[in-house]
Structures are given as structure tokens and as C-alpha cells.
């Protein structure tokens, strides 16, 4: 079993392994950067400040704080749904046709398709 943080983004359900998530913040206080990279939504104050990315094009209200080796960043999402336990055997292969492989697998959760986001691939958008 794997525990995931489930969230909604651009009308779809996503999940990310809970081990990569350090917290959830509201978007309040996010500062836009002048001339940002394409996937950068802004920066949130803190020590240190965190760059927030939005590679799926969300204009969300919540930020998932994600940590991978050598990087901590924010992911802008529409809303955080909560924790979901997923049997490893239920995780299917990643969808074909991704220009950037942000999705590492998929789960059918009672008729709802949940896309599994790859935290390391997301970090590549910094």
C-alpha cells in the first residue's frame, strides 16, 4: 500500500506520494516574478522563499509544498482533497503521449481516474 495526497488540478484528479509532500499552503501572499520561466507561477515568502510551479496550467488556490533530493518547491493546485491509500498492484502504467513525463501512473478509484504525479519530474520544471 502507498499513501498519496490527492488533489484536483485543471478539472482532473491527481495524487502524489505523501513522502514527497511537506505541507499545504494557501496561495495568499504568492508573488509573481517578472519574466518567469513558462511553468513558474511565482514565489511564496518563507525561509527560504519557495518557487511555485504550475506545469499543468492551474490558477489554483492551494500550494502543495514538495521536497525531493536537493529541491523544495511549491505546486499550484486547485484544491487538496486529502489522503488516499492505494494498493501498489492497482497502479497502472503512465499514459502515453506525454511531452514531459509528469505522470508516472494511473489508478481507477471507484470509476474516477486518478493520475499519479512524479515529484522528481515536477522538480525538473524549476
N, CA and C atoms as a LAMMPS dump frame, in Angstrom:
ITEM: TIMESTEP
0
ITEM: NUMBER OF ATOMS
378
ITEM: BOX BOUNDS ff ff ff
-5.0000000000000000e+02 5.0000000000000000e+02
-5.0000000000000000e+02 5.0000000000000000e+02
-5.0000000000000000e+02 5.0000000000000000e+02
ITEM: ATOMS id mol type element x y z
1 1 1 N 0.839 -1.189 0
2 1 2 C 0 0 0
3 1 3 C 0.875 1.24 0
4 2 1 N 0.422 2.231 -0.722
5 2 2 C 1.092 3.52 -0.777
6 2 3 C 0.085 4.588 -0.386
7 3 1 N 0.519 5.532 0.437
8 3 2 C -0.347 6.645 0.803
9 3 3 C -0.017 7.822 -0.095
10 4 1 N -1.057 8.416 -0.652
11 4 2 C -0.92 9.539 -1.583
12 4 3 C -1.719 10.733 -1.078
13 5 1 N -1.281 11.921 -1.462
14 5 2 C -2.066 13.131 -1.257
15 5 3 C -2.82 13.362 -2.566
16 6 1 N -4.139 13.347 -2.495
17 6 2 C -4.947 13.548 -3.693
18 6 3 C -5.325 15.021 -3.803
19 7 1 N -5.294 15.525 -5.037
20 7 2 C -5.641 16.918 -5.287
21 7 3 C -6.316 17.055 -6.632
22 8 1 N -6.928 18.175 -6.843
23 8 2 C -7.602 18.448 -8.112
24 8 3 C -6.843 19.556 -8.825
25 9 1 N -6.73 19.383 -10.138
26 9 2 C -5.964 20.315 -10.949
27 9 3 C -6.537 20.323 -12.355
28 10 1 N -6.945 21.48 -12.804
29 10 2 C -7.466 21.634 -14.17
30 10 3 C -8.576 20.624 -14.474
31 11 1 N -9.458 20.381 -13.492
32 11 2 C -10.607 19.514 -13.704
33 11 3 C -10.329 18.029 -13.621
34 12 1 N -9.114 17.643 -13.265
35 12 2 C -8.767 16.224 -13.173
36 12 3 C -8.276 15.908 -11.76
37 13 1 N -8.359 14.622 -11.402
38 13 2 C -7.882 14.152 -10.099
39 13 3 C -6.439 13.682 -10.235
40 14 1 N -5.612 14.112 -9.302
41 14 2 C -4.206 13.733 -9.268
42 14 3 C -3.867 13.252 -7.867
43 15 1 N -2.736 12.555 -7.757
44 15 2 C -2.208 12.164 -6.457
45 15 3 C -0.686 12.187 -6.547
46 16 1 N -0.061 12.375 -5.391
47 16 2 C 1.4 12.386 -5.312
48 16 3 C 1.773 11.66 -4.021
49 17 1 N 2.846 10.887 -4.019
50 17 2 C 3.222 10.162 -2.803
51 17 3 C 3.37 11.105 -1.607
52 18 1 N 2.781 10.724 -0.479
53 18 2 C 2.785 11.57 0.709
54 18 3 C 4.209 11.838 1.199
55 19 1 N 5.138 10.932 0.94
56 19 2 C 6.521 11.119 1.384
57 19 3 C 7.158 12.364 0.776
58 20 1 N 6.672 12.805 -0.37
59 20 2 C 7.242 13.971 -1.037
60 20 3 C 6.585 15.279 -0.601
61 21 1 N 5.476 15.198 0.126
62 21 2 C 4.716 16.401 0.481
63 21 3 C 5.089 16.851 1.895
64 22 1 N 5.499 18.112 2.001
65 22 2 C 5.896 18.678 3.295
66 22 3 C 4.82 19.555 3.902
67 23 1 N 3.815 19.926 3.125
68 23 2 C 2.753 20.751 3.669
69 23 3 C 1.842 21.286 2.582
70 24 1 N 0.819 22.001 3.026
71 24 2 C -0.142 22.64 2.122
72 24 3 C -0.263 24.086 2.568
73 25 1 N -0.221 24.999 1.613
74 25 2 C -0.37 26.416 1.912
75 25 3 C -1.42 27.018 0.997
76 26 1 N -2.008 28.1 1.45
77 26 2 C -2.901 28.859 0.582
78 26 3 C -2.058 29.714 -0.347
79 27 1 N -2.623 30.083 -1.469
80 27 2 C -1.903 30.869 -2.466
81 27 3 C -1.729 32.332 -2.031
82 28 1 N -2.467 32.736 -0.995
83 28 2 C -2.356 34.108 -0.493
84 28 3 C -0.899 34.455 -0.211
85 29 1 N -0.461 35.587 -0.709
86 29 2 C 0.902 36.041 -0.481
87 29 3 C 1.881 35.623 -1.553
88 30 1 N 1.444 34.818 -2.54
89 30 2 C 2.353 34.446 -3.619
90 30 3 C 2.673 35.683 -4.451
91 31 1 N 3.925 35.83 -4.798
92 31 2 C 4.387 36.982 -5.555
93 31 3 C 4.762 36.537 -6.963
94 32 1 N 4.236 37.236 -7.956
95 32 2 C 4.58 36.946 -9.344
96 32 3 C 5.991 37.437 -9.628
97 33 1 N 6.721 36.679 -10.41
98 33 2 C 8.068 37.076 -10.803
99 33 3 C 8.031 37.789 -12.151
100 34 1 N 8.877 38.792 -12.357
101 34 2 C 8.961 39.406 -13.678
102 34 3 C 9.664 38.428 -14.632
103 35 1 N 9.138 38.259 -15.795
104 35 2 C 9.705 37.385 -16.833
105 35 3 C 10.02 35.982 -16.314
106 36 1 N 9.018 35.28 -15.745
107 36 2 C 9.285 33.935 -15.205
108 36 3 C 9.425 32.9 -16.32
109 37 1 N 10.034 31.767 -15.959
110 37 2 C 10.019 30.626 -16.868
111 37 3 C 8.568 30.218 -17.096
112 38 1 N 8.328 29.49 -18.16
113 38 2 C 6.974 29.142 -18.586
114 38 3 C 6.14 28.476 -17.498
115 39 1 N 6.716 27.593 -16.711
116 39 2 C 5.945 26.836 -15.72
117 39 3 C 5.978 27.441 -14.317
118 40 1 N 6.631 28.567 -14.141
119 40 2 C 6.748 29.186 -12.826
120 40 3 C 5.578 30.132 -12.593
121 41 1 N 4.838 29.873 -11.502
122 41 2 C 3.675 30.707 -11.168
123 41 3 C 4.067 31.884 -10.287
124 42 1 N 5.141 31.717 -9.505
125 42 2 C 5.572 32.783 -8.614
126 42 3 C 6.428 32.232 -7.493
127 43 1 N 6.505 33.013 -6.409
128 43 2 C 7.296 32.618 -5.257
129 43 3 C 6.497 32.942 -4
130 44 1 N 6.61 32.081 -2.983
131 44 2 C 5.939 32.36 -1.713
132 44 3 C 7.001 32.689 -0.674
133 45 1 N 6.709 33.694 0.167
134 45 2 C 7.678 34.087 1.189
135 45 3 C 7.922 32.96 2.183
136 46 1 N 9.098 32.946 2.738
137 46 2 C 9.47 31.958 3.745
138 46 3 C 10.968 31.96 3.913
139 47 1 N 11.465 31.049 4.709
140 47 2 C 12.899 30.955 4.918
141 47 3 C 13.339 29.536 4.607
142 48 1 N 13.727 29.259 3.384
143 48 2 C 13.884 30.189 2.265
144 48 3 C 12.569 30.354 1.497
145 49 1 N 12.479 31.385 0.667
146 49 2 C 11.301 31.518 -0.204
147 49 3 C 11.219 30.311 -1.146
148 50 1 N 9.989 29.913 -1.518
149 50 2 C 9.803 28.753 -2.39
150 50 3 C 9.275 29.167 -3.749
151 51 1 N 9.883 28.638 -4.779
152 51 2 C 9.372 28.825 -6.124
153 51 3 C 8.152 27.929 -6.29
154 52 1 N 7.1 28.468 -6.888
155 52 2 C 5.86 27.726 -7.116
156 52 3 C 5.723 27.492 -8.612
157 53 1 N 5.508 26.231 -8.983
158 53 2 C 5.341 25.899 -10.394
159 53 3 C 3.889 25.528 -10.687
160 54 1 N 3.544 25.649 -11.955
161 54 2 C 2.209 25.285 -12.418
162 54 3 C 2.317 24.683 -13.821
163 55 1 N 2.972 23.504 -13.94
164 55 2 C 3.182 22.928 -15.273
165 55 3 C 1.907 22.458 -15.969
166 56 1 N 0.809 22.294 -15.216
167 56 2 C -0.45 21.886 -15.827
168 56 3 C -1.365 23.083 -16.049
169 57 1 N -0.864 24.285 -15.808
170 57 2 C -1.624 25.492 -16.116
171 57 3 C -2.698 25.863 -15.118
172 58 1 N -2.543 25.511 -13.864
173 58 2 C -3.548 25.827 -12.861
174 58 3 C -3.435 27.274 -12.402
175 59 1 N -4.573 27.849 -12.077
176 59 2 C -4.614 29.152 -11.413
177 59 3 C -5.21 28.915 -10.038
178 60 1 N -4.737 27.869 -9.373
179 60 2 C -5.345 27.337 -8.16
180 60 3 C -5.281 28.211 -6.935
181 61 1 N -5.824 27.671 -5.858
182 61 2 C -5.921 28.382 -4.587
183 61 3 C -5.051 27.761 -3.501
184 62 1 N -4.443 26.608 -3.784
185 62 2 C -3.611 25.924 -2.805
186 62 3 C -2.242 25.596 -3.397
187 63 1 N -1.272 25.472 -2.519
188 63 2 C 0.09 25.119 -2.924
189 63 3 C 0.511 23.898 -2.119
190 64 1 N 0.883 22.826 -2.819
191 64 2 C 1.485 21.672 -2.169
192 64 3 C 2.983 21.951 -2.074
193 65 1 N 3.547 21.884 -0.877
194 65 2 C 4.989 22.06 -0.712
195 65 3 C 5.609 20.679 -0.876
196 66 1 N 6.458 20.547 -1.884
197 66 2 C 7.023 19.254 -2.272
198 66 3 C 8.534 19.288 -2.085
199 67 1 N 9.061 18.163 -1.584
200 67 2 C 10.507 18.054 -1.393
201 67 3 C 11.01 16.783 -2.059
202 68 1 N 12.027 16.954 -2.874
203 68 2 C 12.75 15.84 -3.484
204 68 3 C 14.225 16.083 -3.148
205 69 1 N 15.109 15.132 -3.37
206 69 2 C 16.516 15.38 -3.042
207 69 3 C 17.022 16.687 -3.667
208 70 1 N 17.548 17.556 -2.835
209 70 2 C 18.168 18.831 -3.229
210 70 3 C 17.203 19.903 -3.712
211 71 1 N 15.885 19.684 -3.643
212 71 2 C 14.942 20.706 -4.089
213 71 3 C 13.671 20.683 -3.25
214 72 1 N 13.223 21.871 -2.874
215 72 2 C 11.915 22.04 -2.255
216 72 3 C 11.214 23.12 -3.047
217 73 1 N 9.949 22.884 -3.398
218 73 2 C 9.213 23.822 -4.25
219 73 3 C 7.726 23.682 -3.987
220 74 1 N 6.953 24.591 -4.543
221 74 2 C 5.513 24.534 -4.434
222 74 3 C 4.88 24.124 -5.747
223 75 1 N 3.776 23.403 -5.666
224 75 2 C 2.98 23.029 -6.838
225 75 3 C 1.613 23.658 -6.673
226 76 1 N 1.238 24.521 -7.599
227 76 2 C -0.052 25.193 -7.552
228 76 3 C -1.15 24.221 -7.982
229 77 1 N -2.162 24.044 -7.115
230 77 2 C -3.268 23.127 -7.398
231 77 3 C -4.586 23.834 -7.112
232 78 1 N -5.665 23.296 -7.667
233 78 2 C -6.978 23.899 -7.446
234 78 3 C -7.466 23.654 -6.027
235 79 1 N -7.355 22.408 -5.572
236 79 2 C -7.736 22.103 -4.192
237 79 3 C -7.124 20.775 -3.774
238 80 1 N -6.906 20.639 -2.487
239 80 2 C -6.386 19.404 -1.916
240 80 3 C -7.572 18.617 -1.378
241 81 1 N -7.677 17.362 -1.798
242 81 2 C -8.812 16.53 -1.408
243 81 3 C -8.519 15.781 -0.11
244 82 1 N -7.312 15.251 0.033
245 82 2 C -6.958 14.535 1.249
246 82 3 C -6.056 13.361 0.95
247 83 1 N -5.926 12.47 1.922
248 83 2 C -5.079 11.29 1.764
249 83 3 C -5.861 10.138 1.153
250 84 1 N -5.168 9.356 0.344
251 84 2 C -5.766 8.171 -0.285
252 84 3 C -4.743 7.049 -0.227
253 85 1 N -5.171 5.897 0.263
254 85 2 C -4.305 4.713 0.262
255 85 3 C -4.575 3.922 -1.008
256 86 1 N -3.491 3.562 -1.682
257 86 2 C -3.596 2.879 -2.965
258 86 3 C -2.752 1.613 -2.916
259 87 1 N -3.342 0.496 -3.303
260 87 2 C -2.577 -0.754 -3.401
261 87 3 C -1.622 -0.634 -4.583
262 88 1 N -0.376 -0.998 -4.368
263 88 2 C 0.621 -0.89 -5.441
264 88 3 C 0.187 -1.637 -6.691
265 89 1 N -0.5 -2.759 -6.526
266 89 2 C -0.959 -3.551 -7.673
267 89 3 C -2.029 -2.823 -8.485
268 90 1 N -2.686 -1.834 -7.876
269 90 2 C -3.737 -1.086 -8.577
270 90 3 C -3.202 0.069 -9.407
271 91 1 N -1.916 0.383 -9.263
272 91 2 C -1.326 1.491 -10.021
273 91 3 C -0.959 0.997 -11.41
274 92 1 N -1.6 1.577 -12.418
275 92 2 C -1.336 1.205 -13.804
276 92 3 C -0.186 2.017 -14.389
277 93 1 N 0.154 1.705 -15.605
278 93 2 C 1.269 2.375 -16.274
279 93 3 C 0.909 3.824 -16.606
280 94 1 N 1.933 4.612 -16.837
281 94 2 C 1.751 6.016 -17.198
282 94 3 C 1.105 6.113 -18.576
283 95 1 N 0.318 7.155 -18.794
284 95 2 C -0.297 7.321 -20.109
285 95 3 C 0.748 7.643 -21.176
286 96 1 N 0.484 7.194 -22.367
287 96 2 C 1.381 7.503 -23.494
288 96 3 C 1.095 8.901 -24.001
289 97 1 N 2.068 9.48 -24.67
290 97 2 C 1.862 10.754 -25.332
291 97 3 C 2.23 11.974 -24.509
292 98 1 N 2.919 11.791 -23.378
293 98 2 C 3.336 12.932 -22.571
294 98 3 C 4.604 13.548 -23.169
295 99 1 N 4.551 14.821 -23.444
296 99 2 C 5.739 15.519 -23.93
297 99 3 C 6.795 15.564 -22.831
298 100 1 N 6.343 15.825 -21.595
299 100 2 C 7.191 15.79 -20.409
300 100 3 C 6.54 14.787 -19.462
301 101 1 N 7.233 13.728 -19.074
302 101 2 C 6.609 12.654 -18.287
303 101 3 C 6.334 13.044 -16.83
304 102 1 N 5.326 13.87 -16.613
305 102 2 C 4.97 14.302 -15.267
306 102 3 C 4.127 13.269 -14.53
307 103 1 N 3.474 12.4 -15.29
308 103 2 C 2.589 11.382 -14.723
309 103 3 C 3.292 10.029 -14.78
310 104 1 N 3.426 9.382 -13.607
311 104 2 C 4.15 8.113 -13.545
312 104 3 C 3.234 6.892 -13.524
313 105 1 N 1.922 7.123 -13.368
314 105 2 C 0.982 6.019 -13.343
315 105 3 C -0.441 6.525 -13.208
316 106 1 N -1.388 5.587 -13.182
317 106 2 C -2.809 5.929 -13.065
318 106 3 C -3.497 4.899 -12.18
319 107 1 N -4.557 5.347 -11.509
320 107 2 C -5.351 4.464 -10.659
321 107 3 C -6.82 4.714 -10.963
322 108 1 N -7.588 3.638 -11.084
323 108 2 C -9.038 3.763 -11.19
324 108 3 C -9.593 3.666 -9.782
325 109 1 N -10.071 4.778 -9.265
326 109 2 C -10.591 4.836 -7.899
327 109 3 C -12.113 4.953 -7.946
328 110 1 N -12.785 3.813 -7.923
329 110 2 C -14.255 3.776 -7.962
330 110 3 C -14.815 4.523 -9.162
331 111 1 N -14.23 4.276 -10.321
332 111 2 C -14.705 4.898 -11.551
333 111 3 C -14.093 6.251 -11.856
334 112 1 N -13.293 6.782 -10.946
335 112 2 C -12.605 8.055 -11.181
336 112 3 C -11.146 7.762 -11.497
337 113 1 N -10.655 8.287 -12.608
338 113 2 C -9.261 8.112 -12.98
339 113 3 C -8.418 9.116 -12.209
340 114 1 N -7.44 8.623 -11.452
341 114 2 C -6.532 9.474 -10.688
342 114 3 C -5.148 9.328 -11.296
343 115 1 N -4.567 10.442 -11.727
344 115 2 C -3.241 10.456 -12.327
345 115 3 C -2.203 10.631 -11.218
346 116 1 N -1.159 9.799 -11.245
347 116 2 C -0.113 9.851 -10.224
348 116 3 C 1.015 10.754 -10.733
349 117 1 N 1.222 11.874 -10.033
350 117 2 C 2.27 12.823 -10.419
351 117 3 C 3.621 12.351 -9.885
352 118 1 N 4.66 12.536 -10.677
353 118 2 C 6.017 12.156 -10.312
354 118 3 C 6.727 13.375 -9.713
355 119 1 N 7.01 13.379 -8.407
356 119 2 C 7.606 14.565 -7.788
357 119 3 C 8.96 14.949 -8.389
358 120 1 N 9.766 13.968 -8.747
359 120 2 C 11.086 14.256 -9.325
360 120 3 C 10.931 14.903 -10.698
361 121 1 N 9.996 14.415 -11.492
362 121 2 C 9.752 15.024 -12.812
363 121 3 C 9.229 16.442 -12.664
364 122 1 N 8.366 16.68 -11.673
365 122 2 C 7.872 18.032 -11.424
366 122 3 C 9.017 18.96 -11.063
367 123 1 N 9.968 18.473 -10.262
368 123 2 C 11.114 19.288 -9.864
369 123 3 C 11.945 19.711 -11.07
370 124 1 N 11.875 18.951 -12.137
371 124 2 C 12.596 19.3 -13.357
372 124 3 C 12.07 20.559 -14.025
373 125 1 N 10.946 21.075 -13.57
374 125 2 C 10.369 22.287 -14.141
375 125 3 C 10.816 23.553 -13.418
376 126 1 N 11.782 23.406 -12.535
377 126 2 C 12.351 24.574 -11.842
378 126 3 C 13.465 25.172 -12.672
